[in-house]
Amino acid sequence: MHNIDKNKIPVCNILGVDIAAVNMDWLLEYIGQHLPELSGDYITVANVHTTMMAHDDPEYRAIQNGGVMAIPDGGPLSNVGRRRRYRDMDRTTGPGLMGRIFEISAEKGYRHYFYGSTKETLRKLRRKLCQKYPGIQIAGICSPPFRELTPKEDERVIDRINASGADFVWVGLGAPKQERWMAEHQGKIKGLMIGVGAGFDYHAGTLKRAPKWMQKHNLEWVYRLMQEPRRLFTRYFCTNIRFLWYMLIRSG
């Protein structure tokens, strides 16, 4: 892992998490300029749920703060940043970042590795990406078992990823598992690791993103809730209410 001057990345501390006070254009330019030095490091995609988890768990908070940066996937985070006079801070979603990088991958010669999700989703993802982004280089895909890997298995995963020559290692294990995995492999994996949660499903077409107007008005969570009410009800309502309480009452 190379040394990166993280002091050059503007951050807004929200409930103990250093959220990058950036927008998508700044992020793409930064990654493009520093990609070789970023190899072996990781970027987390932060939202209200992960920020509240990090607030409650010092170990997870250290992981969120221990990578290159935590980008503001959640609209409420960028709203807090702008209220704190980080005027250029804007929502930078994991799926949005993936799409923007895929668009320039053939021209830049970027190679991509996808780690996580199911074999079926990965097959669909590979097919969709090759159709939508001609010339994209998919260096490899891996659907790990839903259990902790043995040291030998983990070593083989590291070897396969590193042998692939990937520039980007997209990690779709869901939070907090994907952030813990990236932190454990910091300095071991060659390539920039980015944890994108449901980003694999969006680009594979197994989950649909909210309409643009809902994304623009920070209502994508409503659309997600309609798709997966049982899984997301507690997360969105309990976590969001707690976040609002901290922001409004305690001025976190």
C-alpha positions, 0 to 999 in steps of 0.5 A: 500500500502506498502513502496517500496524503489524506489531509488533502481530502476535505472531511466533515465529521458527522457523529465521529465519522470523517465523511468526505466533503466531496462531489462526484466530479471531485471524486472521479478526478481524485481517483483518476489522478491517484489510482496507482497510489490508492492500490491496497487501500479502500473507500467506504460508501457511508450512509445514515445506517453505517454512520449510526453503526459507527457512532455506536461501535468504536471498532467499526468507526475506526474502520470507516475512518481508516480507509482513503475516505468515506464518501457521502452516499446518503443525502442526509449526510451531504445535507449536514455537510452543506449546512456546515458550509461544505458547499461543494459536498454532494451525494455520491452513491456507490452505484453512481460511482460504479457507473461513472467509472465503468463509462471511462474504463475502456478508454482508461484501460481499467480492470475490474474485479467483483467480490461478493453477492451470489453466482447468479447475480455475478453472471448477470452483472458480467453480461449487463456490463459487457453489453452496456460498456463495450470494451470493459475489462472484467478481471475476475468475479468471486461469490464467497461462501456465506461463512468466514473463510479459513486462512487458506481460503482467504490466502487463495482469494488474495492470490486470485485477486492480485493475479488478476491485475485489477485496478478496482476491486468492488466489494459487495458483501453488505455493511458492515461485513464489506467494510470489515473485509476491506480493512482486514485486507488493507495492504494485502490486496492490489487494487483499490477496494470500494465497498458498494453494498447493493451496487452489484444488484443495481448494475446486474438489474436484479434491483431497480434504482429509484426514479431520478426525481426521487434520487434528487430529493433524497427519497431513494430510501422510500423506493428501497423500502417499498422493494424490501420492506421486511429487511429495511423497515427497522433500519430506515425508521429506527436508524433515521429517527436516531440520526435526526435526534442527534442532528437536531437535538444534540447538534452532532 
